[in-house]
């Protein structure tokens, strides 16, 4: 029997109750009805419980999900409406192309570093690395030399171990953290920077295999197939609307708007609105603006992170968590201690939620002072969504490094200048070619076109 992950109503309800509570909503009545009927409040970590619920329980879950998502969210209208802002600089095509090449390589290397330990608890990540003398983390994970009992206690990610452990790496394997940047290249090639959220939806239906989507993206995809249109795709039975999925789609919006963080954030918003709301969208905007500033050629990671914070509501949960993590990284010399504090403070969130992951990403970049190896290894060593955090850290640190040759060879040579993908036309493409394509898109202007106005949901 096929138990498709991230879509079963009886599993979604536990996540929705948790998400609604994070938003400050009273869910006690719904919770009581669900528990009285025999439902579970513990969402499965894998995305689907092993056995289906009874027809009665499933119907109740559907009803309660609808009840919980009836309330329209309040609007927040403080998001920048295009414009430039940030680091105004002239962009020499050759220098920009070098930065973007390094960003693509950095995103791939950081993602690949985090893939074998995705879903593992922090204790497991530390134990596996220490067993091979790789702690503090400084290079790829390996299974060679790891005691059998430790491997049994903390098994590598079964989908990734065969392609992402040091002894198995032969090019960049497929990953959603690379598929989405590839899709967004196609998006801008087809529609330019004035694309709409509906354009994103159509592109996904045309080019993105449904099985390559997860969490909020899978829910939105299913909603599209059921005839639900954006922005309702982000809210209908979607308890993952504040998770990290929109953030990992933000790089191309930043890469193609060097020195224009507000424009990058506005593009990221239109993309994110298909699948996310509130802090889920803010995470994408924060990443896009930070990346846009780094793409301008500034070497100051602290300035870039401050710029990223200017495009999100200052009192949102995401902004508060990022500011807190940056302050910790400035005050504490031992990164392990920073991670422990972050897990204590934000460990009540799901490991894929955007708030703890954006906090960890910011702490890693700050503590490493933007250094490439330091940034990706800190981001991955902190746990939670290891491959996604490693990818975004690598993208930003690659831009700051400024040139692919500035990245250590141990991170770039195993990539063999190729990435696997199920996105049509991109399988096996080289990172140098991707840099060329991205540079072309970054240099295109749409000054005669009006950008779409945006409004965002501000939840506590």
TAZIRA-V512255 format. One record per pair of residues at least 6 apart in sequence whose ideal C-beta (glycine too) atoms are under 7 Angstrom apart, sorted by the first residue. I is the first residue (numbers start at 0). J is the second residue. D is the distance in Angstrom with one decimal. If there is no record, write none. Layout:
i:I j:J d:D
i:I j:J d:D
This chain:
i:2 j:47 d:4.5
i:3 j:47 d:6.7
i:4 j:45 d:6.5
i:4 j:46 d:3.0
i:4 j:47 d:4.4
i:5 j:46 d:4.5
i:5 j:213 d:6.0
i:5 j:214 d:5.3
i:5 j:217 d:4.8
i:5 j:218 d:6.8
i:6 j:217 d:6.2
i:6 j:218 d:6.8
i:6 j:221 d:6.0
i:7 j:47 d:5.5
i:7 j:48 d:6.9
i:8 j:57 d:5.4
i:8 j:60 d:3.9
i:8 j:61 d:4.9
i:8 j:64 d:6.2
i:9 j:38 d:6.7
i:9 j:48 d:6.8
i:9 j:52 d:3.8
i:9 j:56 d:5.9
i:9 j:57 d:5.6
i:9 j:60 d:4.6
i:10 j:42 d:5.9
i:10 j:43 d:5.9
i:10 j:47 d:5.8
i:10 j:48 d:5.5
i:11 j:64 d:6.1
i:11 j:236 d:6.0
i:11 j:238 d:5.5
i:12 j:33 d:6.2
i:12 j:38 d:6.6
i:12 j:60 d:4.6
i:12 j:63 d:5.8
i:12 j:64 d:5.8
i:13 j:39 d:6.3
i:13 j:40 d:5.2
i:13 j:41 d:6.2
i:13 j:42 d:4.0
i:14 j:42 d:4.7
i:14 j:238 d:3.7
i:14 j:239 d:6.7
i:15 j:64 d:5.9
i:15 j:67 d:5.3
i:15 j:238 d:3.8
i:16 j:26 d:5.1
i:16 j:29 d:6.7
i:16 j:30 d:5.7
i:16 j:40 d:6.6
i:18 j:238 d:4.6
i:18 j:241 d:6.5
i:19 j:26 d:4.9
i:19 j:67 d:5.6
i:20 j:26 d:5.7
i:22 j:458 d:4.6
i:22 j:459 d:6.4
i:23 j:459 d:4.5
i:26 j:67 d:7.0
i:29 j:63 d:5.3
i:29 j:66 d:6.4
i:29 j:67 d:6.1
i:32 j:63 d:6.8
i:33 j:63 d:6.1
i:34 j:40 d:7.0
i:36 j:56 d:6.1
i:36 j:59 d:5.5
i:37 j:56 d:6.3
i:38 j:56 d:6.2
i:38 j:60 d:6.9
i:44 j:118 d:7.0
i:52 j:60 d:6.8
i:64 j:236 d:5.0
i:68 j:234 d:5.7
i:68 j:235 d:6.6
i:68 j:236 d:6.8
i:72 j:276 d:6.4
i:72 j:277 d:6.9
i:72 j:456 d:4.2
i:72 j:458 d:6.2
i:73 j:456 d:6.9
i:73 j:457 d:6.3
i:74 j:454 d:5.1
i:74 j:456 d:6.5
i:75 j:312 d:5.8
i:75 j:455 d:5.0
i:75 j:456 d:6.5
i:75 j:457 d:3.3
i:76 j:454 d:5.3
i:77 j:312 d:6.2
i:78 j:268 d:6.5
i:78 j:310 d:6.7
i:78 j:453 d:5.5
i:78 j:455 d:5.1
i:79 j:261 d:3.6
i:79 j:264 d:6.1
i:79 j:265 d:6.5
i:79 j:310 d:5.5
i:80 j:265 d:6.7
i:80 j:452 d:5.8
i:80 j:453 d:6.9
i:81 j:261 d:6.2
i:81 j:262 d:5.4
i:81 j:265 d:5.3
i:81 j:450 d:4.2
i:82 j:261 d:4.7
i:82 j:262 d:6.8
i:83 j:258 d:6.8
i:83 j:259 d:4.6
i:83 j:261 d:6.7
i:83 j:262 d:6.8
i:84 j:259 d:7.0
i:84 j:260 d:5.7
i:84 j:261 d:4.5
i:85 j:258 d:6.0
i:85 j:259 d:6.8
i:85 j:260 d:4.2
i:85 j:291 d:6.8
i:85 j:292 d:5.0
i:85 j:306 d:5.0
i:86 j:258 d:5.1
i:86 j:292 d:5.4
i:86 j:295 d:4.3
i:86 j:297 d:5.1
i:87 j:258 d:5.6
i:88 j:258 d:4.9
i:88 j:295 d:4.7
i:88 j:296 d:5.7
i:90 j:257 d:5.3
i:90 j:258 d:7.0
i:92 j:438 d:6.3
i:92 j:442 d:6.5
i:94 j:296 d:6.7
i:95 j:257 d:6.2
i:95 j:438 d:5.8
i:95 j:441 d:6.3
i:96 j:434 d:5.5
i:96 j:435 d:6.9
i:96 j:438 d:4.3
i:97 j:401 d:6.3
i:97 j:402 d:4.5
i:97 j:403 d:6.8
i:98 j:294 d:6.1
i:98 j:296 d:6.8
i:98 j:398 d:5.1
i:98 j:401 d:5.5
i:99 j:254 d:5.6
i:99 j:434 d:4.7
i:99 j:437 d:4.8
i:99 j:438 d:5.6
i:100 j:403 d:4.7
i:100 j:430 d:6.4
i:100 j:431 d:6.2
i:100 j:434 d:3.6
i:101 j:397 d:3.8
i:101 j:398 d:6.6
i:101 j:400 d:5.2
i:101 j:401 d:6.5
i:101 j:402 d:5.8
i:101 j:403 d:4.8
i:101 j:405 d:6.6
i:101 j:406 d:5.9
i:102 j:254 d:6.2
i:102 j:394 d:4.9
i:102 j:397 d:4.2
i:102 j:398 d:4.8
i:103 j:430 d:4.5
i:103 j:433 d:5.0
i:103 j:434 d:5.8
i:104 j:397 d:6.0
i:104 j:403 d:5.5
i:104 j:406 d:5.9
i:104 j:411 d:5.2
i:104 j:414 d:6.5
i:104 j:430 d:5.3
i:105 j:371 d:6.5
i:105 j:393 d:3.4
i:105 j:394 d:5.4
i:105 j:396 d:5.7
i:105 j:397 d:2.7
i:105 j:406 d:6.5
i:106 j:177 d:7.0
i:106 j:180 d:7.0
i:106 j:250 d:6.4
i:106 j:390 d:4.8
i:106 j:393 d:5.0
i:106 j:394 d:4.2
i:107 j:171 d:4.5
i:107 j:177 d:6.3
i:107 j:414 d:5.5
i:107 j:418 d:6.3
i:107 j:430 d:6.9
i:108 j:375 d:6.5
i:108 j:393 d:5.3
i:108 j:410 d:4.1
i:108 j:411 d:6.5
i:108 j:414 d:6.6
i:109 j:375 d:4.0
i:109 j:378 d:6.7
i:109 j:389 d:3.4
i:109 j:390 d:4.8
i:109 j:392 d:5.2
i:109 j:393 d:2.8
i:110 j:174 d:5.5
i:110 j:176 d:4.6
i:110 j:177 d:6.5
i:110 j:386 d:4.8
i:110 j:389 d:5.6
i:110 j:390 d:3.7
i:111 j:163 d:5.3
i:111 j:168 d:6.8
i:111 j:171 d:6.2
i:112 j:139 d:6.4
i:112 j:375 d:5.7
i:112 j:379 d:5.1
i:112 j:389 d:4.9
i:113 j:379 d:4.3
i:113 j:385 d:3.3
i:113 j:386 d:3.7
i:113 j:388 d:6.6
i:113 j:389 d:3.7
i:114 j:156 d:6.3
i:114 j:159 d:3.9
i:114 j:163 d:3.9
i:114 j:174 d:6.7
i:114 j:386 d:4.7
i:115 j:140 d:5.0
i:115 j:155 d:4.6
i:115 j:156 d:5.5
i:115 j:159 d:5.2
i:115 j:160 d:5.3
i:115 j:163 d:4.8
i:115 j:164 d:5.4
i:116 j:124 d:4.9
i:116 j:127 d:6.8
i:116 j:140 d:6.3
i:116 j:156 d:6.8
i:116 j:385 d:5.2
i:117 j:156 d:4.8
i:117 j:159 d:6.6
i:117 j:385 d:5.0
i:117 j:386 d:5.1
i:118 j:156 d:6.0
i:119 j:153 d:5.5
i:120 j:382 d:6.9
i:121 j:338 d:7.0
i:121 j:342 d:6.2
i:121 j:382 d:4.1
i:123 j:153 d:3.3
i:124 j:380 d:6.5
i:124 j:382 d:5.7
i:125 j:134 d:6.5
i:126 j:149 d:5.9
i:126 j:153 d:6.3
i:127 j:140 d:6.5
i:127 j:145 d:6.1
i:127 j:149 d:6.6
i:127 j:153 d:5.8
i:128 j:134 d:4.4
i:128 j:136 d:5.3
i:128 j:140 d:6.7
i:130 j:144 d:6.6
i:130 j:145 d:4.8
i:130 j:146 d:6.3
i:130 j:149 d:5.7
i:131 j:141 d:5.5
i:131 j:144 d:4.9
i:131 j:145 d:6.2
i:135 j:380 d:7.0
i:136 j:376 d:4.2
i:136 j:379 d:6.4
i:136 j:380 d:4.4
i:137 j:372 d:6.9
i:137 j:376 d:6.0
i:138 j:409 d:6.1
i:139 j:164 d:7.0
i:139 j:165 d:3.8
i:139 j:168 d:6.9
i:140 j:164 d:5.8
i:140 j:165 d:6.7
i:141 j:164 d:5.6
i:141 j:165 d:4.3
i:141 j:166 d:6.0
i:142 j:150 d:6.9
i:142 j:155 d:6.8
i:142 j:164 d:5.4
i:143 j:166 d:6.2
i:155 j:164 d:6.9
i:161 j:167 d:5.7
i:162 j:168 d:6.9
i:162 j:172 d:3.9
i:163 j:172 d:6.6
i:168 j:413 d:4.2
i:169 j:415 d:6.5
i:170 j:414 d:6.3
i:170 j:415 d:4.3
i:170 j:417 d:4.6
i:170 j:419 d:6.7
i:171 j:177 d:6.6
i:171 j:414 d:5.1
i:171 j:417 d:6.6
i:171 j:418 d:4.1
i:171 j:419 d:6.6
i:172 j:419 d:5.3
i:173 j:419 d:4.4
i:173 j:420 d:5.5
i:173 j:421 d:6.3
i:174 j:386 d:6.4
i:175 j:211 d:6.3
i:175 j:213 d:6.5
i:176 j:247 d:5.2
i:176 j:386 d:5.8
i:176 j:387 d:5.5
i:176 j:390 d:4.2
i:177 j:418 d:5.6
i:177 j:420 d:6.5
i:178 j:211 d:6.1
i:178 j:420 d:5.7
i:178 j:422 d:5.5
i:179 j:247 d:5.9
i:179 j:248 d:4.3
i:180 j:250 d:5.2
i:180 j:251 d:5.2
i:181 j:420 d:5.6
i:181 j:422 d:4.7
i:181 j:425 d:4.6
i:182 j:202 d:6.5
i:182 j:206 d:6.3
i:182 j:207 d:6.2
i:182 j:422 d:5.8
i:183 j:248 d:6.3
i:183 j:251 d:3.8
i:183 j:270 d:7.0
i:184 j:251 d:6.0
i:184 j:436 d:5.8
i:184 j:437 d:6.7
i:184 j:440 d:6.9
i:185 j:202 d:6.4
i:185 j:206 d:6.4
i:186 j:194 d:5.7
i:186 j:198 d:6.7
i:186 j:199 d:6.3
i:186 j:202 d:5.4
i:187 j:251 d:6.8
i:187 j:255 d:6.4
i:187 j:440 d:4.9
i:189 j:202 d:7.0
i:190 j:198 d:4.7
i:191 j:445 d:5.6
i:192 j:266 d:6.2
i:192 j:445 d:4.9
i:193 j:445 d:5.7
i:193 j:448 d:4.6
i:193 j:450 d:6.4
i:194 j:269 d:6.6
i:195 j:269 d:6.5
i:195 j:451 d:6.6
i:196 j:229 d:4.3
i:196 j:230 d:6.6
i:196 j:269 d:5.3
i:196 j:272 d:4.8
i:196 j:273 d:5.2
i:197 j:229 d:5.9
i:199 j:270 d:5.5
i:199 j:273 d:5.1
i:200 j:223 d:5.6
i:200 j:229 d:5.6
i:200 j:232 d:7.0
i:200 j:273 d:5.7
i:203 j:220 d:6.4
i:204 j:223 d:6.2
i:206 j:422 d:5.8
i:206 j:423 d:5.9
i:207 j:422 d:7.0
i:208 j:421 d:5.4
i:209 j:220 d:5.5
i:211 j:421 d:5.8
i:212 j:220 d:5.1
i:214 j:239 d:4.0
i:214 j:242 d:5.3
i:214 j:244 d:5.8
i:214 j:351 d:6.2
i:215 j:237 d:5.9
i:215 j:239 d:3.8
i:215 j:240 d:5.7
i:215 j:242 d:5.5
i:215 j:244 d:4.7
i:215 j:274 d:4.4
i:215 j:275 d:5.8
i:215 j:279 d:6.9
i:216 j:244 d:5.1
i:216 j:274 d:5.4
i:218 j:236 d:6.4
i:218 j:237 d:4.3
i:218 j:239 d:6.3
i:219 j:232 d:4.2
i:219 j:233 d:6.3
i:219 j:237 d:6.8
i:219 j:273 d:5.5
i:219 j:274 d:4.2
i:222 j:232 d:4.3
i:222 j:235 d:5.2
i:223 j:232 d:6.0
i:227 j:235 d:5.4
i:229 j:272 d:6.3
i:229 j:273 d:5.2
i:230 j:272 d:5.0
i:232 j:273 d:5.7
i:232 j:274 d:6.8
i:233 j:240 d:5.6
i:233 j:272 d:6.2
i:233 j:273 d:6.3
i:233 j:274 d:5.3
i:233 j:275 d:5.6
i:233 j:276 d:5.4
i:234 j:240 d:6.5
i:234 j:276 d:6.4
i:240 j:275 d:5.1
i:240 j:276 d:4.7
i:240 j:279 d:5.2
i:241 j:275 d:6.7
i:241 j:276 d:7.0
i:241 j:277 d:5.9
i:241 j:278 d:4.6
i:241 j:279 d:4.1
i:241 j:352 d:6.2
i:241 j:353 d:5.8
i:242 j:279 d:6.2
i:242 j:351 d:4.8
i:242 j:352 d:5.4
i:242 j:353 d:5.9
i:243 j:282 d:6.6
i:243 j:351 d:5.5
i:243 j:352 d:7.0
i:243 j:353 d:4.7
i:243 j:356 d:5.1
i:243 j:384 d:5.5
i:243 j:387 d:5.5
i:244 j:274 d:5.9
i:244 j:275 d:6.7
i:245 j:270 d:7.0
i:245 j:271 d:3.6
i:245 j:274 d:6.0
i:245 j:275 d:4.3
i:245 j:279 d:5.2
i:245 j:280 d:6.1
i:245 j:282 d:6.3
i:245 j:283 d:3.9
i:246 j:282 d:4.0
i:246 j:283 d:5.0
i:246 j:286 d:5.0
i:246 j:353 d:5.7
i:246 j:357 d:6.8
i:246 j:391 d:6.9
i:247 j:387 d:5.0
i:247 j:390 d:6.7
i:247 j:391 d:6.9
i:248 j:270 d:5.6
i:248 j:283 d:6.5
i:249 j:267 d:4.6
i:249 j:283 d:4.5
i:249 j:286 d:4.1
i:249 j:287 d:4.1
i:249 j:290 d:6.8
i:250 j:290 d:5.8
i:250 j:394 d:5.1
i:251 j:437 d:7.0
i:252 j:263 d:4.8
i:252 j:266 d:4.0
i:252 j:267 d:4.5
i:252 j:270 d:6.7
i:252 j:287 d:4.3
i:253 j:263 d:4.6
i:253 j:286 d:6.9
i:253 j:287 d:4.4
i:253 j:288 d:7.0
i:253 j:290 d:2.7
i:253 j:291 d:4.1
i:253 j:294 d:6.0
i:254 j:290 d:6.4
i:254 j:294 d:5.6
i:254 j:437 d:5.3
i:254 j:441 d:6.3
i:255 j:437 d:6.6
i:255 j:440 d:4.7
i:255 j:441 d:4.4
i:256 j:262 d:4.6
i:256 j:263 d:4.0
i:256 j:266 d:7.0
i:256 j:291 d:4.6
i:257 j:291 d:6.2
i:257 j:294 d:3.8
i:257 j:295 d:4.6
i:257 j:441 d:6.0
i:258 j:291 d:6.8
i:258 j:295 d:3.6
i:259 j:291 d:5.8
i:260 j:288 d:3.5
i:260 j:291 d:4.4
i:260 j:292 d:5.2
i:260 j:306 d:5.2
i:260 j:310 d:6.3
i:261 j:310 d:6.2
i:263 j:287 d:4.1
i:263 j:288 d:5.5
i:263 j:290 d:6.8
i:263 j:291 d:3.7
i:264 j:284 d:4.0
i:264 j:287 d:5.2
i:264 j:288 d:4.6
i:264 j:310 d:4.0
i:265 j:450 d:5.8
i:265 j:453 d:6.0
i:266 j:287 d:6.8
i:267 j:283 d:4.3
i:267 j:284 d:5.1
i:267 j:287 d:3.7
i:268 j:280 d:5.9
i:268 j:284 d:5.7
i:268 j:453 d:4.8
i:268 j:455 d:6.7
i:269 j:451 d:6.0
i:269 j:453 d:6.8
i:270 j:283 d:6.8
i:271 j:279 d:6.6
i:271 j:280 d:4.4
i:271 j:283 d:4.2
i:272 j:280 d:6.6
i:276 j:456 d:4.6
i:277 j:456 d:4.5
i:277 j:457 d:6.5
i:277 j:458 d:4.1
i:278 j:315 d:5.9
i:278 j:316 d:5.5
i:278 j:317 d:4.4
i:278 j:353 d:5.7
i:278 j:354 d:6.0
i:278 j:458 d:6.9
i:279 j:353 d:5.6
i:280 j:455 d:5.8
i:281 j:311 d:4.2
i:281 j:312 d:6.8
i:281 j:315 d:5.5
i:281 j:317 d:4.6
i:282 j:317 d:5.8
i:282 j:353 d:3.8
i:282 j:357 d:5.2
i:284 j:310 d:4.9
i:284 j:311 d:5.7
i:285 j:307 d:4.5
i:285 j:308 d:6.7
i:285 j:310 d:6.7
i:285 j:311 d:5.2
i:285 j:317 d:6.7
i:285 j:321 d:6.9
i:285 j:357 d:6.5
i:286 j:307 d:6.9
i:286 j:391 d:6.0
i:288 j:306 d:5.7
i:288 j:307 d:4.5
i:288 j:309 d:7.0
i:288 j:310 d:4.5
i:289 j:303 d:5.0
i:289 j:304 d:5.8
i:289 j:306 d:6.4
i:289 j:307 d:3.3
i:289 j:395 d:6.3
i:290 j:394 d:6.3
i:290 j:395 d:6.0
i:290 j:398 d:6.8
i:292 j:302 d:6.9
i:292 j:303 d:4.4
i:292 j:306 d:4.3
i:293 j:303 d:4.7
i:293 j:395 d:5.2
i:293 j:398 d:3.9
i:293 j:399 d:5.6
i:294 j:398 d:5.3
i:297 j:303 d:6.5
i:298 j:399 d:5.6
i:300 j:364 d:5.2
i:300 j:365 d:6.9
i:300 j:368 d:6.5
i:300 j:369 d:3.3
i:300 j:399 d:5.9
i:301 j:365 d:6.7
i:303 j:395 d:6.9
i:304 j:325 d:6.4
i:304 j:361 d:5.8
i:304 j:364 d:6.5
i:304 j:365 d:6.7
i:308 j:318 d:5.9
i:308 j:321 d:6.3
i:311 j:317 d:6.2
i:311 j:318 d:5.2
i:312 j:318 d:6.3
i:312 j:457 d:5.3
i:315 j:457 d:6.5
i:316 j:354 d:5.4
i:316 j:459 d:6.8
i:317 j:353 d:6.4
i:317 j:354 d:5.5
i:317 j:357 d:5.7
i:320 j:345 d:6.3
i:320 j:354 d:5.0
i:320 j:357 d:6.5
i:320 j:358 d:4.1
i:321 j:357 d:5.7
i:321 j:358 d:5.9
i:321 j:361 d:4.7
i:323 j:358 d:6.7
i:324 j:341 d:6.2
i:324 j:358 d:3.9
i:324 j:359 d:6.8
i:324 j:361 d:4.8
i:324 j:362 d:4.0
i:325 j:361 d:5.4
i:325 j:362 d:6.8
i:325 j:365 d:5.0
i:327 j:337 d:4.9
i:327 j:340 d:5.9
i:327 j:362 d:6.1
i:328 j:337 d:5.8
i:328 j:362 d:4.4
i:328 j:365 d:3.8
i:328 j:366 d:4.1
i:329 j:365 d:6.6
i:331 j:337 d:5.0
i:334 j:366 d:5.3
i:334 j:377 d:5.4
i:337 j:362 d:5.4
i:337 j:366 d:6.5
i:338 j:381 d:4.4
i:341 j:355 d:6.7
i:341 j:358 d:5.7
i:341 j:359 d:5.8
i:341 j:362 d:6.5
i:341 j:381 d:6.9
i:345 j:354 d:6.2
i:345 j:355 d:3.8
i:345 j:358 d:6.0
i:348 j:354 d:5.6
i:348 j:355 d:4.9
i:350 j:383 d:4.7
i:350 j:384 d:6.3
i:351 j:384 d:5.4
i:355 j:383 d:5.6
i:356 j:383 d:5.2
i:356 j:384 d:5.0
i:356 j:387 d:6.7
i:356 j:388 d:5.6
i:359 j:378 d:6.5
i:359 j:381 d:4.4
i:359 j:383 d:6.0
i:359 j:388 d:5.9
i:360 j:378 d:5.8
i:360 j:388 d:5.1
i:360 j:391 d:5.7
i:360 j:392 d:5.9
i:363 j:374 d:5.6
i:363 j:377 d:3.7
i:363 j:378 d:4.0
i:363 j:381 d:6.5
i:363 j:392 d:5.5
i:364 j:374 d:5.3
i:364 j:392 d:6.1
i:364 j:395 d:6.1
i:366 j:377 d:5.9
i:367 j:373 d:3.1
i:367 j:374 d:4.4
i:367 j:377 d:5.5
i:369 j:396 d:5.8
i:369 j:399 d:4.5
i:370 j:396 d:6.8
i:371 j:396 d:4.4
i:371 j:397 d:6.6
i:371 j:400 d:5.3
i:371 j:406 d:5.5
i:371 j:407 d:7.0
i:372 j:407 d:5.9
i:374 j:392 d:4.4
i:374 j:396 d:4.0
i:375 j:389 d:5.0
i:375 j:392 d:5.1
i:375 j:393 d:4.8
i:375 j:396 d:6.7
i:378 j:388 d:4.2
i:378 j:389 d:5.1
i:378 j:392 d:3.9
i:379 j:385 d:4.8
i:379 j:388 d:6.6
i:379 j:389 d:4.5
i:397 j:406 d:6.5
i:400 j:406 d:5.9
i:403 j:411 d:6.7
i:414 j:430 d:6.9
i:416 j:429 d:4.5
i:416 j:430 d:5.6
i:416 j:431 d:6.4
i:417 j:427 d:5.2
i:417 j:428 d:6.9
i:417 j:429 d:5.8
i:418 j:428 d:6.1
i:419 j:426 d:6.0
i:419 j:427 d:6.9
i:420 j:426 d:5.0
